[in-house]
Amino acid sequence: MRKYTAKTKEWPSVIKSCTNLYNGVWRTFIALLLLTLTLQVQAQQQRQEVRISALKAFNGKGTNTVHQATSKIGKPLTLTGDAECKVYGIRVYSDNTSLCSDLVSFDANNPSVITKEKTLDFKSVRAAAGYEGTYYIIDSDDGLTPNRFIKLDLNTKEMKTIVTYELYVNPETSLIVSDMTYDPTTKRLYALAFDILGTDPDAEEIDVPLGLYAVDPQTGSFELVGTQNFINFVALAASPEGSLYGLADDGTLWEINKQTGEPLQDISYAMLDLPAAGLQSMSFNMDTNVLYWSGFFINGEVGSGKFSSFTFGSDEIVWNEIGQLEANAEILGLYIDPNPLPKTAPAAVTNLETVPGQNGERKITLSWTNPKTDLQGNQLVGDLNIAIYRNGILATTLEKKAAGESITWDDTKVEGMVAYKVAASNASGEGKAVYSDSVFAGVDVPGAVQNLKCIKAADSYDLTLEWNAPAKGKHNGWFDKSSLTYTVMRYPDKLEVVKGLKVCNYTDRSIQNTHGYYYEIIPVTNTGTGESAFSNTAISGPALSIPYQCDFNTDEQYRLWTIYDKDQDGQTWFLDSYKDERGGYMKYFPDIELNPEKKTDDWLVSAPIQFSANKNYVVRYSLQTLGGELFPLDYKITYGKGNQPEQQVNVIADFQKERNNDSYDYVRHSVPFQVSADGAYNIAFQTYNAVKAQVTDIVIEELPTTDLSIVSLKGFVNPSVGSASEYNVIVKNEGFEQVADFALNLVDAAGTVLTTLKVKEPIASQEEKTFVFSWVPQNTGAVELKAIIDGLEGDTIAHNNQSPTLAVNVLKKGTWKHLTEGTVATPMIPFYLYQTNSAIQTIYTKDKLGSAKCMIEGLVLYYTPTDKKEPYEFTARVKLGNVEEAEFAKGDPTPIAAEQLTQVFEGKVVVEPTLGMLALLFDKPFSYKNGNLCVMLEQQNTASNSWIKWLCDYQSGDPVYHSLTYSGSVPFDYSQKMYAGKDVPNLSFFLTEQQTGIENQFSKGQSTAIYFDNIRKTLVFNTPCQAINVYTLTGLKIESATEVGSTFSLSHLTKGAYLVEVIGVNKTRIVKKIVL
């Protein structure tokens, strides 16, 4: 799914209105929040582009559209029409019934007449799929996330719950399923779903990829195939050959990679007036290769249900709108019955039972009652024939049986797992079939052992296992208990500790290393190996050493921690099955009653770790809470001799009312501590109020007594001569003792001190503090700044006493005008780098600029810094214009004409991930006339990018539209439509009083002069140079040379603007901007 930016000013009212969070319906809240966002932010511009390109591909007009078939998966399909067939579905809404859950049917050629087959006793159905007379249904108790997985027999209308999904136990409870289909080639289901686990209700951007899941129809378990965030698929269907197809909300039909979940190619289009909304469904007629779609659309507050089809052929795919669904029904779970049964055929048999033979006998006894009526409910006349199918193959036919007769039949040619289908027939044909559950015949292998537990000895590393023998076979059949033995496997080292054991206990005395051990008990008989059972985890072995690190990214790390639900409310710490970019994490999630006033008692306790009394330690960890003022977390960090909560008697820290300051990010904590005596101790986290928390990246290590470090140096990278610029330096006390009384120096590359701060205030252990340098540059050119700690006694660790280099480019005397009020982060404005081309026009009014007539010589744009990405390069253009207009019209957003704009910059630019700002120093100055200013920014790139999020000001309450945007596959040339918006990019303008720039002539009055030969891309000097340095406009040095001579070639550099620093033989220094 594409990423959309939520405007922060619109969200507080939504969040504050969700007071039911105190009542513990967090799962519903986060799902509703995601759904609300999806409905609020439609990608109108991108959808319009897709529709325009689709319309150009259509041949002709009307309700039929044709597209060339280019499918790469599955055998070629033959273009056919579709015979009369019956369509089943589950109606969840109509004008007549409002919200409902009805099994319905209708003729594929007449969707305006719908018959209700059965009222389903569900609160809400999320998705369904049918195959060979069986429906698989996902129902929901909150309307969004799965509650049960159910099987429905279309013949008998009987339902069976396969699984009820439980929080903490089943990860399926975090999914919002949008559609499901049955794949006849793999005999499993596929589903489209969003995983909302870990989504952030406070985030400015909700970014949840759409996942493709494989679903086991026997167990209802979901397995992630893959995710993608490119196409918003609303419906899914598997073809007879096993290919997967997805329908996007704009009507585009895509082929989907069944191994990754990613879209392969768009293969057809549906002509839509509105984007698809609500629940959708698609299904193939398996006999004719016609794909049917029940669509639902919303226009304002009015819903509309429509039925259409895609007919696949070897050379073309034809879309056809069949008609309106009766009462604008919203129907999901389409199932196509290509061969409807004759109405005078027998109804289904009843009371079908299967009973296996005794003591391993290879026999199954079937019993049932024959139907008394036909499918219309009329009494049957004459004899019936009863067909019995074993595993889909006809086993026998019982002839001349009476209607209503009770029949028993023994199947004596059977062994292993079998399932039966029984159907009665008369002169009209075979009636509805009834399917049995699978049953086992013959001698089974043993099932799993019962009541298995693992117990650690109090005075040694020994672990004792105890269990009860299996009560039944693996397939619920009979097994030979007389030959039963056991094999015992130990994990995580996968060691077979004993084989052929005949008793139900064993003590493992071979443990030497520390692990969270668990065991597999494998029952074995003469028939074969039975079903395994796994024990609980028991931690045993020597105490762990320092340093210790755990990010819960592996099962082995997780099993070194013990969880206790001391308040026995059924909600405690658990390992989340979802892994984010940090890896794994432990979660505490009291969603039954999420309430900071409720007291709880839940523990997460480590394995024993060896500590010394004469050393300093720190425990570091990353913690995430729910965020905001409403949900403060209370928790403690403790240590004690033993992993029982009662043994955790020493409190390292007690954190009350901790909040994440309205952020959903992890917060890094560092807590120093000492132990009272040498020994092995367990560290523990205790939560004691009902608020969600996640913890990961736990580190325990020694601390030096005194150690002060510089974390970062940041500030404006384009200061000007004679004006003060501020630079923030973050200092952290990495030692155990409090520190004070030291100096901070700001120095250049030569070590010259530019300014000094004297620090007297104390900094506590592990505390970070920010100090501000004020520096007034005196000369233009590139400067490499560093912050250095000076004069701290006892700090013997020198490698962290200076900051990384901050490269700045000092400009000539001028003024920076900062328009940086915005806090919204979006990848779309001003440079939408996800598209190969984009353009934006923004109007900055006279009252915003607040300057008299002047020259504008550059600007800076701002983005959210990150340290997780590589630098990104693209081509940028800047055009400026003095204009009369103060805003754009929403209804007719006409851009500022090209002839009113002057291009002032074009070249390659590089976004450095950690810097947070992009400086564009103009190729030529622009004369500002003290009025309204139009800024046009254009970009071109060859590799799309989505991590760069630009900072903008979104004025939600302002009726005026300040910007026009375009993005697409071709450069903007005024023939494309632009879209009005309220986003205004944060930027700063560099203003000067008079026009300056680089002239292609020798500089006067200097012993070393420069001429740039633009044809040969070569610098020419009137005297030999001692050294030359070449920088990007952001101050990054990319090349240097010494003893240059009289020329220096720049032809090997890519197109763009650069700063060239030339140092003459007598140490004179000249800095020039060169445009290639």
Order of alpha helices (4+ residues) and beta strands (2+ residues): beta-alpha-alpha-alpha-beta-beta-beta-beta-beta-beta-beta-beta-beta-beta-beta-beta-beta-beta-beta-beta-beta-beta-beta-beta-beta-beta-beta-beta-beta-beta-beta-beta-beta-beta-beta-beta-beta-beta-beta-beta-beta-beta-beta-beta-beta-alpha-beta-beta-beta-beta-beta-beta-beta-beta-beta-beta-beta-beta-beta-beta-beta-beta-beta-beta-beta-beta-beta-alpha-beta-beta-beta-beta-beta-beta-beta-beta-beta-beta-beta-beta-beta-beta-beta
